[in-house]
Amino acid sequence: MSGPAASGPTCFLLHVDMDAFYASVMTRDRPDLQQVPVIVGGGHRGVVLAANYPARRYGIRSGMSGVEAHRLCPTAVRLAPDFDVLVPTSRAIMATFRTFTPVVEVMSLDEAFLDVRGARRLLGEPVEIAAAIRARIRDEQGIPCSVGIAATVSVAKLASRRAKPDGVAEIPPDRFAELVHPLDVGELYGVGPATRERLHRIGLITVGDVAAVAREDLRRMIGQHAGAHLHELVHGTDRRELRPGGAGVFGFGEGAPEGSMGAQHTLAVDVTDRDRLAREVLSLAARVAARARAADKVARTVAVTVRFSDFTTLSHSRTSPEPTDVTQEIYGIALALVLGVVRAHPARAVRLLGVRVEGLQRRRPGDGRQLFLGERDPGWPDADRAVDRVSARFGRRAVRRASTL
C-alpha cells in the first residue's frame, strides 16, 4: 500500500522493515530469480531465514523447517545466506537511517525504529520522510522496504506489517481502535504464541476483547508485569521513547553498545545425551563470553533457548549479583538452565540450543565474582585472556576446550 494521509503531530515513530531481506539481497543481481519461489536457508535440518513473495504464496514462511518448505514447494530455489554480502548491506542501510535522524534503535539485521520528530522541520512530515527513506534504500541497495508510522513502538510495528510489501502505512492514535481492535490478539508486537493461546482459552480472541478487560483483571490472569504490559498494548499506549543503538541480529548493530549478545546452533541430529548437550552449551558460552570480553563488557543475566524436535521452543534466564565475562561462569549458569529444561521434558530430543548474555554494561575495575573467604582463585579469567590472545593471532579454532573436540 502507499501514501496514507498526512501524519498527525504525535506520530513520529517509524518502523522500517526490509521486505524479505535475505531473499531480496541474495536475488537482487539475479533477474532470473525475481519471479520464481526462492528460499534462503532451510538446508539439511535448517530453518528458512527468508522466503521471497512467490515462495510465500505456497505458504512458506521464515522460521519454518527446510523439510516443510520443500514439501510445500519442491521446485523452490534454495540459496545459502552470504553474510559477507548481507552484513555490509545491513550496515549501509542503518547508516542511511542515521542521515535522516540520529535516534535509531536497531532491532535486527533488517529492521529498526526511527524517531523523526527532530527531522520534521528540515525533511517534512513523517510520511514524506518514510517515502524518502524507501526511495534511498531502493536506489542505494536495490531492495524494497516497508515503513509503519505511529505514536508508539508496538503500533509502528503493526503499521509496517500493514504496509507490506513495499509500502507505507500509518496508524494514528485516533484510529487505533478502528484498525487494531478487530485483529487477533496474537498480531500484537510482544504477544507470543503461549500468551495468545492462553487468552484464546478464556475467550479473549481479538485485541478489542482484551481491551474490554480491566487492567487489574489482566494482571490477575497472566501476571503483574505481563498483564500491565498487555493492557498498554491493547490500548496503544506502550513505549514512545527509543533506545538508540541496539545489537542487531548476530551482533552486527550500529550505534550505542549492545544490550545483549548471543549465539545459537542447530544440532546436526536431535540430541538427548546430556554430555553432548553440555559440550554444545560450553561451545556457545565460550563464543558469547569472548565477544563480551572483546567489547569490554560484562553481563549479569544469562539466558538460554532450547528448541525441541517438535519445534517447541523454551527460554529461561538467571540473573547473578555480580556481572561477569568469564566463560566458565556463563557456562555454569547456562548449563544449569538447559539441564533444567531438559529434565522437565525427558521424552523430548533437543534440536537447537542458544546462549545469550543480557544487561551488558561497560567493564569497571572490580567487576566479577568476589571469592569467598579462604576460596582459591581458579584462574579462569586469566585462562580466558590467554585464549583470547591466541585466538586473535591464530584464529578462533586455534585453541579449544578438550571436551569440545
VMD Tcl script that draws the C-alpha trace (Angstrom):
set ca {
  {0.00 0.00 0.00}
  {1.14 3.56 -0.39}
  {0.52 7.16 0.53}
  {-1.57 7.33 3.72}
  {-2.98 10.61 4.90}
  {-0.58 13.14 6.39}
  {0.77 12.19 9.80}
  {-0.59 13.79 12.91}
  {1.78 15.63 15.28}
  {2.01 12.65 17.67}
  {3.04 10.10 15.02}
  {6.80 10.48 14.92}
  {7.98 6.87 15.26}
  {8.84 4.90 12.14}
  {9.38 1.16 11.96}
  {11.37 0.39 8.81}
  {11.45 -3.28 7.82}
  {13.20 -4.67 4.77}
  {10.89 -6.87 2.69}
  {12.19 -10.48 2.74}
  {15.65 -9.03 3.39}
  {17.76 -12.17 2.97}
  {15.94 -13.18 -0.20}
  {15.89 -9.63 -1.59}
  {19.64 -9.19 -1.15}
  {20.56 -12.65 -2.44}
  {18.47 -12.24 -5.60}
  {18.88 -8.53 -6.39}
  {21.50 -9.29 -9.05}
  {19.65 -12.37 -10.32}
  {16.84 -11.30 -12.68}
  {16.21 -14.97 -13.43}
  {15.06 -15.47 -9.81}
  {12.80 -12.45 -9.40}
  {9.54 -14.23 -10.28}
  {10.27 -17.75 -9.03}
  {9.97 -19.12 -5.47}
  {13.21 -18.60 -3.57}
  {14.07 -19.52 0.00}
  {17.22 -18.57 1.88}
  {18.49 -21.14 4.37}
  {16.39 -24.22 5.04}
  {19.14 -26.71 4.22}
  {19.59 -30.05 5.97}
  {17.84 -29.68 9.34}
  {17.98 -25.90 8.99}
  {15.21 -23.35 9.10}
  {14.09 -20.89 6.46}
  {15.66 -17.47 7.08}
  {13.57 -15.77 4.41}
  {11.23 -16.54 1.55}
  {10.50 -14.20 -1.33}
  {6.89 -13.37 -2.13}
  {6.44 -16.01 -4.86}
  {7.54 -18.62 -2.28}
  {5.21 -17.16 0.35}
  {2.26 -17.85 -1.93}
  {2.95 -21.53 -1.27}
  {2.72 -20.95 2.48}
  {6.47 -20.85 3.11}
  {7.46 -18.57 5.98}
  {10.65 -17.69 7.83}
  {11.29 -19.95 10.79}
  {9.78 -22.96 9.00}
  {11.89 -26.10 8.69}
  {13.59 -26.68 5.36}
  {11.86 -30.05 5.10}
  {8.42 -28.46 5.42}
  {9.31 -25.73 2.92}
  {10.43 -28.34 0.39}
  {7.18 -30.25 0.90}
  {5.13 -27.11 0.20}
  {7.14 -26.16 -2.89}
  {9.58 -28.78 -4.19}
  {10.62 -26.50 -7.08}
  {11.68 -23.57 -4.87}
  {15.26 -22.41 -5.42}
  {17.26 -22.63 -2.20}
  {20.11 -20.19 -1.62}
  {22.61 -20.18 1.23}
  {22.90 -16.86 3.10}
  {26.09 -14.97 2.28}
  {26.84 -12.83 5.32}
  {29.80 -11.24 3.56}
  {27.10 -9.54 1.49}
  {24.24 -9.35 3.99}
  {26.13 -7.69 6.85}
  {27.66 -4.81 4.83}
  {24.24 -4.23 3.24}
  {22.64 -4.04 6.69}
  {25.28 -1.64 7.94}
  {24.81 0.58 4.90}
  {21.06 0.63 5.50}
  {21.49 1.61 9.15}
  {23.91 4.34 8.09}
  {21.26 5.63 5.67}
  {18.72 5.75 8.51}
  {21.10 7.94 10.51}
  {21.24 10.51 7.74}
  {17.56 11.14 8.49}
  {17.73 11.04 12.31}
  {20.33 10.16 14.94}
  {17.68 8.39 17.04}
  {17.73 4.87 15.58}
  {17.03 1.70 17.56}
  {18.30 -1.31 15.63}
  {16.17 -4.41 16.18}
  {17.81 -6.86 13.83}
  {19.83 -7.09 10.65}
  {16.85 -5.85 8.62}
  {14.68 -3.64 10.82}
  {14.90 -0.57 13.02}
  {12.77 2.05 14.73}
  {13.42 5.73 13.96}
  {12.31 8.79 15.93}
  {11.89 11.56 13.33}
  {10.34 14.30 15.43}
  {13.55 16.35 15.23}
  {13.74 15.97 11.43}
  {10.32 17.32 10.56}
  {11.31 20.96 10.15}
  {14.07 20.07 7.69}
  {12.67 16.97 5.96}
  {8.90 17.27 6.20}
  {6.19 15.17 7.80}
  {6.84 11.53 8.78}
  {5.06 10.20 5.68}
  {7.36 12.29 3.49}
  {10.40 11.07 5.44}
  {9.17 7.48 5.07}
  {8.85 7.91 1.30}
  {12.35 9.42 1.12}
  {13.83 6.54 3.13}
  {12.21 3.95 0.89}
  {13.46 5.72 -2.23}
  {17.02 5.95 -0.85}
  {17.13 2.27 0.14}
  {15.77 1.24 -3.25}
  {18.26 3.48 -5.07}
  {21.33 2.62 -2.98}
  {20.72 -1.05 -2.17}
  {18.29 -2.19 -4.85}
  {15.86 -3.74 -2.37}
  {12.38 -2.77 -1.11}
  {11.32 -1.89 2.41}
  {8.08 -1.08 4.20}
  {7.51 1.64 6.77}
  {4.99 1.86 9.59}
  {4.23 5.18 11.28}
  {2.65 5.54 14.72}
  {2.95 7.15 18.13}
  {4.33 4.07 19.93}
  {6.74 1.24 19.20}
  {4.26 -1.63 19.08}
  {1.79 0.24 16.89}
  {4.55 1.29 14.45}
  {5.45 -2.39 14.14}
  {1.81 -3.24 13.37}
  {1.68 -0.44 10.81}
  {4.73 -1.75 8.94}
  {3.03 -5.14 8.65}
  {0.02 -3.40 7.11}
  {2.37 -1.66 4.69}
  {3.91 -4.85 3.30}
  {5.02 -5.39 0.70}
  {6.89 -2.26 -0.35}
  {4.65 0.44 1.10}
  {3.91 2.93 3.87}
  {1.09 2.76 6.40}
  {0.14 4.85 9.40}
  {-1.96 4.01 12.44}
  {-2.71 7.32 14.23}
  {-4.00 7.24 17.83}
  {-7.49 8.37 16.83}
  {-7.85 5.34 14.52}
  {-6.17 2.77 16.74}
  {-9.39 1.14 17.95}
  {-10.86 1.08 14.45}
  {-7.81 -0.50 12.82}
  {-6.35 -2.67 15.58}
  {-9.15 -3.85 17.85}
  {-10.61 -6.25 15.22}
  {-7.24 -8.06 14.91}
  {-6.41 -11.34 16.61}
  {-4.59 -10.54 19.86}
  {-1.65 -12.61 18.61}
  {-0.99 -9.93 16.00}
  {0.27 -7.55 18.68}
  {4.02 -6.99 18.84}
  {5.12 -8.67 22.06}
  {2.29 -11.21 22.38}
  {3.77 -14.66 21.82}
  {2.06 -17.95 20.94}
  {1.77 -19.07 24.57}
  {0.07 -15.85 25.70}
  {-2.20 -15.89 22.65}
  {-3.26 -19.46 23.35}
  {-3.90 -18.67 27.00}
  {-6.07 -15.66 26.12}
  {-7.96 -17.63 23.48}
  {-8.73 -20.36 26.01}
  {-10.55 -17.85 28.20}
  {-12.45 -16.37 25.27}
  {-10.31 -13.29 24.56}
  {-9.80 -13.62 20.82}
  {-9.37 -10.12 19.42}
  {-7.45 -7.08 20.60}
  {-10.80 -5.46 21.32}
  {-11.80 -8.38 23.54}
  {-8.72 -7.86 25.67}
  {-9.13 -4.06 25.66}
  {-12.52 -4.52 27.33}
  {-10.87 -6.21 30.33}
  {-9.74 -4.05 33.23}
  {-6.02 -3.68 33.82}
  {-6.12 -5.33 37.25}
  {-8.10 -8.26 35.87}
  {-5.44 -8.80 33.20}
  {-2.72 -8.71 35.85}
  {-4.55 -11.39 37.81}
  {-4.99 -13.51 34.66}
  {-1.46 -13.53 33.27}
  {0.75 -11.94 35.93}
  {1.51 -8.48 37.24}
  {4.08 -7.32 34.69}
  {2.67 -9.18 31.67}
  {-0.86 -8.03 32.41}
  {0.14 -4.38 32.76}
  {2.16 -4.53 29.54}
  {-0.67 -6.22 27.64}
  {-3.07 -3.52 28.83}
  {-0.76 -0.91 27.28}
  {-0.50 -2.86 24.03}
  {-4.25 -3.25 23.51}
  {-4.78 0.46 24.09}
  {-1.81 1.63 22.02}
  {-0.11 3.33 24.95}
  {3.17 1.42 25.13}
  {6.73 2.75 24.78}
  {7.19 6.05 22.94}
  {10.88 6.69 23.56}
  {13.53 4.77 21.62}
  {16.78 3.34 22.93}
  {19.34 4.49 20.35}
  {21.74 1.81 19.17}
  {20.91 -1.86 19.53}
  {22.71 -5.06 18.73}
  {21.03 -6.26 15.60}
  {20.93 -9.95 14.78}
  {24.29 -11.74 15.23}
  {25.59 -8.59 16.92}
  {26.03 -6.56 13.74}
  {24.24 -3.49 15.03}
  {25.35 0.11 14.94}
  {25.42 2.97 17.40}
  {25.21 2.52 21.16}
  {26.69 -0.56 22.84}
  {24.76 -3.78 22.60}
  {22.30 -4.60 25.34}
  {22.81 -8.31 24.77}
  {24.94 -10.80 22.84}
  {24.13 -14.35 21.89}
  {24.88 -17.40 19.78}
  {22.80 -20.40 18.82}
  {23.32 -23.64 16.93}
  {21.02 -26.12 15.19}
  {22.35 -29.57 16.00}
  {23.17 -31.98 13.18}
  {20.90 -34.61 14.79}
  {18.35 -34.40 17.60}
  {20.13 -34.93 20.92}
  {19.05 -36.37 24.27}
  {22.52 -37.20 25.66}
  {23.31 -34.69 28.40}
  {27.08 -34.89 27.94}
  {26.63 -33.91 24.29}
  {24.33 -31.07 25.30}
  {26.90 -29.88 27.86}
  {29.59 -29.73 25.17}
  {27.30 -27.70 22.91}
  {26.47 -25.29 25.74}
  {30.17 -24.87 26.54}
  {30.99 -24.07 22.91}
  {28.21 -21.47 22.74}
  {29.12 -19.95 26.11}
  {32.75 -19.62 25.04}
  {31.75 -17.76 21.87}
  {29.46 -15.37 23.73}
  {31.92 -14.70 26.55}
  {34.72 -13.99 24.06}
  {32.56 -11.45 22.27}
  {31.72 -9.76 25.57}
  {35.39 -9.52 26.54}
  {36.30 -8.17 23.10}
  {33.74 -5.40 23.59}
  {34.97 -4.79 27.17}
  {31.52 -5.67 28.53}
  {30.21 -7.70 31.43}
  {26.69 -9.06 31.97}
  {24.52 -10.02 34.92}
  {21.93 -12.14 33.12}
  {22.45 -15.39 31.23}
  {19.58 -16.67 29.06}
  {19.21 -19.92 27.14}
  {16.94 -21.09 24.34}
  {16.07 -24.76 23.88}
  {14.17 -25.91 20.79}
  {12.95 -29.50 20.76}
  {12.50 -31.76 17.75}
  {8.77 -30.85 17.59}
  {9.84 -27.15 17.31}
  {8.57 -26.31 20.79}
  {10.90 -23.53 21.93}
  {11.53 -22.57 25.57}
  {13.65 -19.77 27.01}
  {14.90 -19.33 30.57}
  {17.25 -16.84 32.23}
  {19.03 -16.24 35.52}
  {20.47 -13.01 36.90}
  {23.54 -13.04 39.15}
  {24.51 -10.44 41.77}
  {27.86 -9.75 40.09}
  {28.41 -9.10 36.36}
  {30.78 -11.41 34.51}
  {32.52 -12.10 31.21}
  {34.14 -15.35 32.39}
  {33.43 -18.32 30.14}
  {33.25 -20.84 32.97}
  {30.76 -18.76 34.95}
  {28.49 -18.13 31.96}
  {28.74 -21.81 31.04}
  {27.83 -22.94 34.55}
  {24.66 -20.85 34.62}
  {23.69 -21.73 31.04}
  {24.21 -25.45 31.58}
  {22.08 -25.45 34.74}
  {19.29 -23.67 32.84}
  {19.46 -26.05 29.87}
  {19.53 -29.17 32.02}
  {16.58 -27.83 33.99}
  {14.58 -27.50 30.77}
  {15.64 -30.96 29.59}
  {14.78 -32.63 32.90}
  {11.31 -31.09 32.73}
  {10.78 -32.66 29.26}
  {12.58 -36.02 29.46}
  {10.86 -37.55 26.42}
  {11.91 -34.79 24.03}
  {15.10 -34.53 21.97}
  {16.84 -31.18 21.54}
  {17.16 -29.69 18.06}
  {18.63 -26.22 18.77}
  {20.47 -24.54 21.64}
  {21.13 -20.86 22.23}
  {23.07 -18.95 24.89}
  {22.74 -15.21 25.47}
  {24.07 -12.65 27.95}
  {21.88 -9.65 28.71}
  {22.07 -6.38 30.59}
  {25.55 -5.65 29.25}
  {27.50 -2.83 30.80}
  {30.98 -1.41 30.45}
  {33.54 -3.35 32.48}
  {34.73 -1.45 35.55}
  {37.61 -2.17 37.97}
  {36.48 -4.78 40.47}
  {33.75 -6.31 38.28}
  {33.45 -10.06 38.62}
  {32.56 -12.63 41.23}
  {34.07 -11.99 44.66}
  {35.81 -15.01 46.19}
  {34.57 -16.43 49.46}
  {36.88 -16.16 52.46}
  {39.55 -18.83 52.02}
  {38.43 -19.76 48.48}
  {41.21 -20.38 45.99}
  {41.16 -18.40 42.75}
  {40.71 -20.98 39.94}
  {42.30 -18.65 37.42}
  {39.53 -18.75 34.82}
  {39.77 -15.03 33.89}
  {43.49 -15.41 33.21}
  {42.82 -18.52 31.14}
  {40.18 -16.68 29.13}
  {42.53 -13.80 28.38}
  {45.22 -16.22 27.24}
  {42.74 -17.95 24.93}
  {41.67 -14.55 23.56}
  {45.26 -13.65 22.73}
  {45.88 -16.94 20.94}
  {42.57 -16.71 19.05}
  {43.32 -13.14 17.95}
  {46.64 -14.26 16.48}
  {45.84 -17.71 15.08}
  {42.04 -17.82 14.70}
  {39.11 -18.83 16.91}
  {39.63 -22.57 16.42}
  {43.33 -22.49 17.31}
  {42.65 -23.30 20.97}
  {39.56 -25.03 22.35}
  {38.38 -26.84 25.44}
  {39.32 -30.52 25.29}
  {35.72 -31.59 25.92}
  {34.56 -29.83 22.74}
  {36.99 -31.62 20.44}
}
mol new
graphics top color blue
foreach p $ca { graphics top sphere $p radius 0.5 }
foreach p [lrange $ca 0 end-1] q [lrange $ca 1 end] { graphics top cylinder $p $q radius 0.2 }
display resetview
